[in-house]
Amino acid sequence: MCSVLKLDDNPDVNRLRQYHNYYMLTQSDTNLLISLCLLLKPDVLLNKCIFQDDNICGDCNNEFFDLETVRNNLLVAGSIMIGGQQKRVSKIMAFKMSWLQLYWIDPMKTLLERQKREELLRKQREERQRREREDAIRRQSEIRQRQERERAAAELRRRNEAQYTYRHVENSSTFVIL
């Protein structure tokens, strides 16, 4: 679509156009690419700057034309509003349905499936981290409770020993101040 619309002023668009680096897309890149593709989806551009016309394409799946070449045959918009911005139409593209399937529908399915998988993995990772935090908190609480019980038991033993010592001293008729 960058050949059809004047979009090369955006560094994100230029970076995402590097299809040979597709495998290096991060989750945020994938989300950005999907958003961009949805802004430029064919039904938004259809009959404005892209045209489904098998005859014009000839033997090719798609074909680009200068505006002057087709101005008499097609009603072409001079500019299009994309994502709240006016974009100038610099060329038009004619395509066959096979091109649309191969270069938009199938890749979008793949991107959306990837996004869905990554979102599921992110949620699973967050759930695992939440459970791990809860387990750590529970373990810390159990440790504190055990330490409290041990302190209470030690205090009880100390008191019992003190009472035993006082009684023992009392029975022996000797006065000892502890």
SULTAZI-V793531 format. One record per residue. RES is the residue in one small letter. OMEGA is omega in radians with two decimals (NA if undefined). Layout:
BEGIN
res=<RES & RES>
omega=<OMEGA & OMEGA>
END
This chain:
BEGIN
res=<m & c & s & v & l & k & l & d & d & n & p & d & v & n & r & l & r & q & y & h & n & y & y & m & l & t & q & s & d & t & n & l & l & i & s & l & c & l & l & l & k & p & d & v & l & l & n & k & c & i & f & q & d & d & n & i & c & g & d & c & n & n & e & f & f & d & l & e & t & v & r & n & n & l & l & v & a & g & s & i & m & i & g & g & q & q & k & r & v & s & k & i & m & a & f & k & m & s & w & l & q & l & y & w & i & d & p & m & k & t & l & l & e & r & q & k & r & e & e & l & l & r & k & q & r & e & e & r & q & r & r & e & r & e & d & a & i & r & r & q & s & e & i & r & q & r & q & e & r & e & r & a & a & a & e & l & r & r & r & n & e & a & q & y & t & y & r & h & v & e & n & s & s & t & f & v & i & l>
omega=<3.12 & 3.07 & -3.09 & -3.12 & 3.11 & -3.08 & -3.01 & 3.10 & -3.10 & -3.11 & 3.10 & 3.12 & -3.14 & 3.13 & -3.10 & 3.09 & -3.11 & -3.02 & 3.13 & 3.08 & -3.09 & -3.08 & -3.11 & -3.12 & 3.03 & 3.09 & -3.14 & 3.06 & 3.13 & 3.12 & 3.12 & 3.14 & 3.12 & 3.12 & 3.13 & 3.14 & 3.12 & 3.04 & -3.08 & -3.07 & -3.02 & -3.10 & 3.04 & -3.05 & -3.04 & 3.13 & 3.02 & 3.10 & 2.97 & -3.04 & 3.06 & -3.09 & -3.11 & -3.07 & -3.12 & -3.08 & -3.10 & -3.11 & -3.10 & 3.07 & 3.06 & -3.11 & 3.12 & -3.14 & 3.00 & -3.11 & -3.09 & -3.10 & -3.02 & -3.04 & -3.12 & -3.08 & -3.07 & 3.04 & -3.04 & 3.09 & 3.11 & 3.09 & -3.09 & 3.08 & 3.14 & 3.11 & 3.11 & 3.13 & 3.09 & 3.12 & -3.13 & 3.05 & -3.11 & 3.09 & 2.97 & 3.08 & 2.98 & -3.11 & 3.00 & 3.13 & 3.11 & 3.08 & -3.14 & 3.13 & -3.05 & -3.00 & 3.07 & -3.04 & -3.12 & 3.10 & 3.11 & 3.07 & -3.14 & 3.13 & -3.13 & 3.08 & 3.11 & 3.12 & 3.14 & 3.10 & -3.12 & 3.09 & 3.10 & 3.10 & 3.11 & 3.13 & 3.10 & 3.12 & 3.11 & 3.12 & 3.11 & 3.12 & 3.10 & 3.11 & 3.12 & 3.08 & 3.12 & 3.11 & 3.13 & 3.11 & 3.12 & 3.12 & 3.11 & 3.12 & 3.12 & 3.12 & 3.11 & 3.13 & 3.11 & 3.11 & 3.10 & 3.11 & 3.13 & 3.08 & -3.14 & 3.12 & 3.13 & 3.11 & 3.11 & 3.10 & 3.12 & 3.13 & 3.13 & 3.13 & 3.13 & 3.11 & 3.13 & 3.13 & -3.14 & 3.12 & -3.12 & 3.13 & -3.14 & 3.14 & -3.12 & 3.10 & 3.10 & -3.12 & -3.14 & 3.08 & -3.14 & NA>
END
